[in-house]
Amino acid sequence: MQHRKPIIKSPPIPLPPPPKPTSRLKFLLISMASLLSLSLLLFFSISSASRHRPSPPHFTPKPPSPKPSLSTTAPPEIHLACKATRFPEKCESSLVQSKRVPPHPNPLQIIQSAMAVSADNLKTAQSMVRDILNTATGNPNRTIAAKNCLEALGNSEFRLSLTADALPRGKIKDARAWMSAGLAYQYDCWSGLKYVNDTQLIKETMAFMDSLVGFSSNALSMMVSYDVFGNDLSTWGPPKTERDGFWEGAGSGDIGFSGGVPAGLKWDVTVCKGGACDYVTVQEAVNAAPNNEDKRRFVIGIKEGVYEETVRVPLEKKNVVFLGDGVGKTVITGLLNVGMPGISTYNTATVGVPDEVIARLKVHSMFESDVTNAVRAYGVLGDGFMARGLTIQNTAGPDAHQAVAFRSDSDLSILENCEFLGNQDTLYVHSLRQFYKSCRIQGNVDFIFGNSAAIFQDCLILVSPRQLKPEKGENNAVTAHGRTDPAQSTGFVFQNCVVNGTDEYMKLYYSKPSVHKNYLGRPWKEYSRTVFLHCNLEALVSPPGWMPWSGDFALQTLYYGEFENSGPGANLTGRVPWSSQVPAGHVFTYSVQNFIQGDEWIPTSS
């Protein structure tokens, strides 16, 4: 990956250099490792398929026990604020030990101090992962995991920095969105290391990451209470979800929102086959975009044609717009899949638009070439991405496991009149706030997945045949949302969409409906959240509506809601008892305005 000067403002909280490991830290890490209980989620099994998508592990952070005297010596303000977290004792002990909280602090100062604790520990985690990379020579799996982990922690560092900058300026919704993503990236690092957990160093690092996730969760939980309840610490409480009877957002009336990619955009550069345009590949046009452009969009006109390339847009290429000649006319196609050596789900995307920032890391010079190669391989993109009028596909077959067509970590991104074609894991809406309007999304296994706050409006969701012999039957889940913490402001919202099958699939379905089962979603992580509002659910949607991941995992903590859907698949009489009907008085919680603050950034003149 590229090693370049940071292009973001330094956070207002001064952060010390990463602490050097001490014998006490080593003892702490070993102790935490002994407490960490890990388990892999079971594979999504069906009788007709032999290979399935492995479930990334899930876990609940297990904080170490603080010294008994700390809770009694914590100032009352800290004691009250920490009651808003999932781990109040850990919260109190970490803030007292940090010595960052000023006397008689106000709520914002306490949150900023909690952010600093998270940021301090993040730096230590980065150092530990670099040690893993340094000792991974000759072990490609460990090397890839360490690089991906550094990439994820770089993402987290960037988002935590933006959060620290937003808080004192009153941008609480932005702060929560960015901190939610920062926490998700830390979990991604932990999750990736789980699969190469074969050394003591990795075990210690995972234990430390477990603690880091707890610190970040505490900071985020306090932000939620600050946003919802204000400065009165006595009213703060642990984060709650809809399953607890808690909904955020106020308003009433039509949840519809008219907006999207603005009309009348003019090309800055064009791409076409044959040399009659500025560039012949999409990647060349992306490379020509100015760096760190916050004031204007850089519009790339992509002419009709099939572009066989893997497109990556670096973080510094902000506000990039892809304008195609229409769905099925402008086609960007790839075939990367996890069956290939050294390829993970994350980097199979034909077009990948995460906002990774590993290049910001001040890594030791001995790692610079490895980090540079990782950025080039995986691809990145900054905020404000838009696309309209094109098809993005991954042509890896139904027996190729995970194969992503489009992946996005771009905050405030808009995709309109686009088509995403694939099989397993077609659309990876990984993190942050995203808006999909009038798009066509096709796949089979968990083909809309991630931990973003994403709204799908007026979209056509199509199930396609899943395996080489699809007549045998299958179980398909349309969505797999991956929220790991109840304080994260993430979830999938489908408004006025259609859920159906391709013509080929529906022929199979009607030939023997009993073996072709399709569900609206299943819980990838513990606090998975997905709602369908005013959607048309066709006959292929099985009566239970939703399916479990493994046993009773997440069934008490997820939120799967429906409201005024129509069609033969919308009959509620057979629904699983752990799904819900969204109360009419709370439907506006899932509006574009409330859920992703879209009225502040989505143009309304599309």
N, C-alpha and C positions, 0 to 999 in steps of 0.2 A: 504493500500500500504506500501511497505517497506520504512523505513526511513534510508538512508545510506549517507555516506560522498559523496560529489560531486566527480565525476570522470572526470570532464572537467576542462580545464584551465580557470582561471578567465579572464574575458574580460579585455582588456587593458585600458578601460575607467573606472576609479574609480567611483563606484556608492555609494551614501550615503544610510543610512538606510531609510526604507519606511517612508515618512513624516506622522506625526500624523494628523488625521483629525482636522481641526480648524473650527471655526464658519464661516469663509470666505469660506472654502471648502464646508461646508454644504450648504451655500447659493448658491454656484456655482452649486453643484450637483442638488439642487432643481430647480434652473433656467434651467439647461440643461434638466432635466426631463420634464419640461413643454414644451420644444422645440422639444423633441423627438417624431417624428411621426412614428408609427409602423403599419405595416399591414401584415397579413398572406397572402401568395400566395394561390390562389385557388387550390383545389384538382384537380388532373388530372381525368377528368370525362369522362366516356363512358356510353353508354346506357345499356350495358349488364353486368356491374359490380356494386355491391352495396357498396364496400369499396375500398378506394384508398390510395395511398401514400400521406400523408400531406406534403405540401411544407414548408421547413424551411423558416423563414421570411427573407426578404432582406431589406437592408436599406442603405442610404447614410449618412455618418457621418455629423452631423450638428455642426460645431465648434462654440463655444461661441464668441461673439463679443469682440475683444481686446480693450484695452484702446486706444482712438484716437491718443494719442501722441506716441504710440509705433512704428507705421509704419514710422513715420517721424524721430524717433531717432535711428532706426536700422541702423547699419553700412551698407555701400553700398554693401559689399560682401554678407551679410545676405539677403539684399533686392533682389539681383540678384539671389542668390541660391534658395530662396523661390519662385521665379517665376516659378521654375520647378515643383512645387507641385500643388495639387488640391485645397489646402487650404492655400494660401500664407499669409493671414493676421494671421491666427492661427500659421503658421510656424514662422513668424517673432516675434510675441509676445512671443511664448514659448521659442525661443532661447534667446531673450533679457532677459526675466525673469529668465532663468536658470542660467545666469552668467557663463556659461561653455565655451563660444566661446572666444578664445584668441584674442588679438588685431591683426588686419590685417590678418585674418585667410585665409588659403588656402582652396580649395574646400573639400579636405579630412577631414580637421579639422571641417568644418561646418557639414559634414555628420556625423562624429563621435559625435558631440554635439547633433545633432538631434536624434541619436541612444540613447544617454544617457537620453534625455528627455523621450523617449519611455520607456526605461528600468526603470527609476524612477517611472513613472506612472504605469507601470506593477506591481511593488512591492506593490503600494497602492491598485491596483485592487485585488491582491491576498489576502491582508489583509481584504478587504471588503467581498470577497467571503467566507473567513474563518468565518467571522461573520455570514453570511447567514447559513453556515453549523452548526454553534454553536446554532442557534435559530431554526433549522429545526427538532428537536426531535419530533417524533410522526408524521411527515409528510414525507412519503417515497418518493414522487415525488420531493419535494423540496430538500431532502437529496441527491437523485441521481443526480439531476441537479447541485447541488453545488459541489459534488465530480467530476462529469464530467468536470465542469468548472475549478476546481483546476487542474485537469489533463491537460486540454487544455492550461491553463496559464503556467503550468510547461513545456510543450512542447515549448511554445513560449519563455520562459526564456532561455531554452537551445539553441534554434536556434538563438536568439538574441546574446547570448554570443559567439557562433561560428562566427556569422557575424562580431561582433566587432573584433574578432581575425583575421579574413580573410582580412578585408579591408586594414590594413597597410601593409600586405604582398602581395598586388596586386591580390588577388584571387577574383576579382570582380564578375565573373559568379557564383562562389560558394556563395558569399555574397548575391547576388540577389536571388538565389534559396532558401537560408536559411531564408532570411528576408521575402520572399514571403510566406513561410510556417509559420513563426512566426506571420505574419499578419493574415493568415488564421485561426490559432489556437485562436487568440483573437476574431475573428468573431464567431468561434464555441462556445466560452464561452457565448458571447452575445446572440447568437441564442438559446442556450439551456435554458438560463434563461428566455427567452421570454415566454416559455410554463408554467412557474410557477410564473409569474409576479403578485403576489397577496399580496405583502407587500410593505411598503414604503422603506424598506431597499433594496429590490430587484430593485425597480424602480430607486433609487439613484445609485445603483451599475451599472445598465444598462446604465444610463446616463453617468456615469464615463467611462464605457467601450466604449461607443460611442466616447468620446473624445480620449481615448487611441488609438482606431483604426485610428483616424485622425492623431495622432502624428506618428504612425508607417507608415501610408501611406505616410506622408511627407518625412520620412527618406528614404523609398524605392524609391519614385519618384526621389529624388536627386541622388540616386545610379544609376538609369537608365540614367539620363542625364550625369553623370560622366563617365559612361561606354561608352555611344554613342558619346558624344561630347567632352569629355576630360576636361581639366582644365580651359578652357575659359568660365567663368560664363555668359558672354553676349550671348552665343549660347544656353544656357540651356532653356528648355521650359517644359510645363506640359506633362505628359505621353500621348502618342498617340498609337493607334492601327491600324490594317489593314483597319478598316473602315474609318480612317482618311488618308489613303494612305501611312501608314508608315509600313515598314517591316525591321526587323533586320536580320543581317547575310548576308554574301557575299559568292559567289562561283557559280559554274556552273557544268553542267554535271550530271551524274547519282547520284540520291539521295540514292541509295542502299548502304547498309553497311553490311559487312560480319563479324559477331561477335556474341557472346553469351556465355553461360556457357562453360568454357574451357573443352576440352576433357582430358581424362587420370587422372581425379581426383581419389584419393585413399581414401577409407573410414577410418575415425578415429574410428567410432563406427557403429554398425549395430542394426537394429530393425526388429523383426519378431515375429509372433505368435508361441507359443509352447515352448519358452524358449531356442531355439538353438542359439540365438544371444546375444549381450551384453544387450539389453533391449527389453521389450515386448510392450512398448508404445513409441510413438514419443516424448511425453512430457518428459519422463525420459531421453531420449537421449539429448534433448535440455538442460535440467537442468545440464547435465554433461559437456556441452561446457565450455571452459575457459572464464573468464570474461575479457572484454576490450581487446580482442586480435585484434590488428591492423595489425600485420605483416603476418598472415597466416589465411587460411580458416579452419573451423572446419566442416568436411564433415560427414554427417549422411546418411548411406545407409539404405533405408527403403524397406524391401523385399516385395514381392507380398503378398497381403492380404488386408482386409478391417479393417481399424482402426477407431472404433467408439469413437472419442474423440474430445475435443475442445483444440486445440494447441495454446499456447501462448509462445512467445520467448522474454524474458526480454531485456531491452535496452542494458545491459552490455554484452549480447551475440552477439557480432559483427561478421560479416563475416561467418554466419552460412549457410550451403549448405544442401539442401534436395535432395538426388538422389534416385529416385524410379526405379522400374523394368519396368515401362512403363505405358502409359495412359490406364486406365481401369484395370490395374493389381494392382498397388499400389494406394489405395483409402483411403483418409482421409475424414470422413463423420460426419456431425452434423445436428442438426435440430432447433437450436435456432432461434426465430423470435420475432418480436415486440408484438405479441399477448400474450406473456408470461409476467407475472408480473415482473416489475422492469427491463425489457430488452428494450434497445434502438437499433436503427439501427446499431449504432457504435459497440456495443458489441455482435451482433448476429453472427459474423464471425466464421466459422468453424476453419479457420487458420487466426489469426490476427497478423499482423506484423507492427504495428505502432512503432514510436520511442518515446513513451511518457516518460516523465521524472518527473512525479509528485513526485516520491520518492526523487527527489533532493530538493524539497521544504522544507524549514526550518519551518515546521508547528508547532503550539503549541502542547505540549505533549498530551493534552486532545483529539486531533484529530488523533493521530498516528494510533490507531487501525482501525478507519474508513478508513483512507487513505491506509493502508496496505491491507484491504479487497478489496478496489476498484482496486488496481493493480492486485491482484490475480484474480479478476473477469473479468477484461477487457483484460489483456494481453498486452505485449509490445515487441518491437524488435528494435535493433539498425541498423545501416547502413550496406550496402553490402550484403544483403540477396540474395541468389540464390536458384533456384529450377529447376529440370528437371525430366521428365519422371514420372509424377504422376497425379492423379485426386483429386481435392478438391471439395467437393460438400456440399450443404445445401439441405436437403430433405424435408424441410417445403413445404407444398403443395402450389398450385397457389392461394389458398384463405387465405394464412397465412400472407399476407402483406410483409413488408420488411424482408428479410432473406439473409444475406450476406454469401457467401462461402469463399471469400478471401478478406482481407483488408490489405492494405499496406501504411505505412508512411515511409518506409525505403528508404533513399536516396541511389542512385547508386545501385538499385536492378535489377536483371535479372531473368526472368522466361522464360524457353524455353521448348517446347514440353510438356506443361502442359495443363490440362483440368479443366475448372471451370464450374460447373453445378449448376443451381438454377433457380429461377423464377424472382421475383422482387428484384432488387439490388444485382445481383450475384457478381459482381466484384467492390469493393470499392477502387479505386485508389485515396486515400485520399489526399496525398500531396507529394511534392518533386519529384525527377527524377527517372523514372521507364522505363524499357525496356521489352517488351513482344515479343517473337519470336516464330513463328510456334505454337501458342497456339490455343485451341478450347474453345470458350466462349459462353455459352448458357444461355438464359433467356428470359424475355419478357418486363417488365416495367423498363425503365431506368437502364438496367442491366449492364451498364458500366458507373460509375458515380464517382464524386469526384473533387478535385481541384489540381490535380498533373500536372506535365509536363511529359506525358507518350507517348511513341511511341509503336504502335502495328505493327509489321512487319510480313507479311506472315501468318496472323492469319485467322481462320475460325470463323465467327460471326454468330450464329444461333439463330433464334427466335423460341421459343417453345410455345405450347398452354398455354393460360394465365389463364383460369378460369375453374370452374368445368363443365360448359356447353359452351365450346369454340365455338360451331357452331353458337352462337348468334352474334359473331363478337367482334371486339376490335380495339383500337388505341394503338399501341406500339411505344415507342421511344427506339432506341438502346442505345443512350448516353444521359447523362445529366451532362454537365460540369459546375463546380461551381465557376468560377473566379469572385471575388467580387471587384477587383480593377484593373484598366488598367495597372498599373505598375507591377503586378504579372507576372512572367515569366512562366505561366502555360498554358496548353492546351492539347487536345488529337489529336494525329496525327496517321492516319491509312495509312500504306504503303503496297500496293500489297496484300490487304486482300480480302476476299470473304464475302459478306453479303447475307445470305440465310435463309431458315427455316429448321427445322428438317423435316424428312419424314412425321411424324404425322401432323405437322403444315401445310405443303404444301398441303396435301390432303384436309385439311379444307379450305385452301386458294383457291385452284382451284375449290372447290365445290361452292363457292360464293365469288369471289374476292371483290365485292363492300362493304362487311361488315368487311373485314379483312385488316386493314390499318396499314402500318408500315413506320416509318420515321427514318432518320439517327440520329436525335437528337432533343432536345428541351432545351431551356436555363434555367437551374436551378438557375443561378445567372446572374447579370446584364451584366457582361463582358465575358460570356461563349464563349469558342473558341474551335472549332473542325474542322478538315480538313480530307478529304478522297482523297488520291493520288494514281492513277494507280490501283484502286480497281475494283473488279467485283461485280456489284450490280444486284442481281437477280430480278425476276419479282415482288416479294412481296414488294419491295420499292415503295411506292406510288409516283405519279408524282410530288406533291409539294416538296418532298424530306425531308423537315424539318417541324416541327410543333411548334406553339407557346406554351408558358407555360400558360399564362393567359392574355387575351387581347393583348395589344401591349407591355407588359413588355419586356424589353431588346432588342426589335427588332431594335432599332437604335444604340445599343452599342455592340451587340454580333458580332462574326465573324465566319460564317459557310462557308467553302470553299471546292471546288472540283476541281480536275485537272485530265484530261485524264482518267476518269473512263470508264468502259465498262459494257456490259450487258444490259438487258431490263430495269432495274431500273435506268440506268444512263442517260436516255433521259432528256435533260435539258429544253425542251420546256414548261413544266408545273411547273418549279421550283418557289418557293415563291420569291418575289422581294427582300426580305431582306437577301437572301443567295448570295454567290459570286462565281465567278470562279477565282481561284488563277492565277495571271499573270505568264506566263512562266518564266519571268526573276526573279521571287521571290520564285519559288518552293523550292530552296535550303535553304530558311529560315527554312523549316521543315525537314531538314536532321537530321540524328542522331548526326552528328558532331555539327551542329549549335544549334539545339533545346534543346538537353540535354547534350551537350559536351561529347557524348558517345565515341568518339575516344580517350578520355583521361582515360577512366575507363572500357570500355567493352572489354574483351579479344577477339582477332581476330583469335584465333586458336581453334575455337569450332569444 
